[in-house]
């Protein structure tokens, strides 16, 4: 029978019909806190993806950007993410570095790179686009390692 344990006895079920291991008491308070903290950290780290998009109208005005250049600030993150994900897959970085260290390092790197935009005056948009591209590369380390932790 597919629903039996290896010893031939059916698994115990909770009132919901799920195996008892998946019932309410399956996750400890510590595990729940870790799950919520990790999920929140993932959300905050990935918010870097949309930070330039959120302030695009203000950047366009302050830096005299064209709509095309403004779009490149968002597109660069996406391209960087693809390049970072491919590099991570080819090198096996996620398997070589413990997930919590990879998550922390790439989240901090992404935040630092994104913060680099603050010091720019808009005269050289190539630097801004390069910083956004590198932010995307960093985010490629945040997303899979965060999921691995969860």
Secondary structure, DSSP 8 states (H G I E B T S, - for coil): -TTB-TTSSB--B-TTSSBGGGSGGGS-HHHHHHHHHHHHHHHHHHTHHHHHHHTHHHHHHHHT--HHHHHHHHHHHHHHHHHHHHHHHHHTHHHHS-HHHHHHHHHHHHHHHHHGGGG--SS-HHHHHHHHHHHHHHHHHHHHHHHHH-
